């Protein structure tokens, strides 16, 4: 949650920089300068507070054995399948957002809603993490968040010119759900890696 939240803060700052510096090249230069300044600082902090974990490997697998272990891991297959479908669902609106604003809502000033969407995702991160801890089930919490986001997105198919306010509400509510999509699958993946380490005897998180 911390990693994804800080990443979303970075995306939000980048959007604000582009808006402040102007579109096209000046905005890209501003984002590049931000990366040049903050990346070394971030690396230094990460190296200090997140050291390499202990290696619990008992043996080393051949490439063939490693592939067989992955193919035989039912939880891994389920997770990757859900990851793919959910990633596709998130990528489609992200790729179509600008066209939706420009061509359907016909409101060129509504681009700020993408910023609202990401800010709400940052706000939603601790909420979904808390729910997952409270229920003791990351995958059910993630599934509930996906169902919730799908239902909230349905009205977007029926909007038209001038419906910016309604779409703004959709961005707020679905942005909250994005927090679950960012934090919970990665946490589930860490659990699946632990199982793989226990079964194969090699820690191969990367």
Secondary structure, DSSP 8 states (H G I E B T S, - for coil): -HHHHHHHHHHHHHHHHHHHH-TTHHHHHHHHHHHHHHHHHHHHHHHHHS-------SS---HHHHHHHHHT-HHHHHHHHHHHHHHHHHHHHHHHHHHIIIIIS--GGGGGHHHHHHHHHHHHHHHHHHHHHHHT-HHHHHHHHHHHHHHHHGGGGG--TT-HHHHHHHHHHHHHHHHHHHHHHHHHHHHHHHHHHHHHS-----
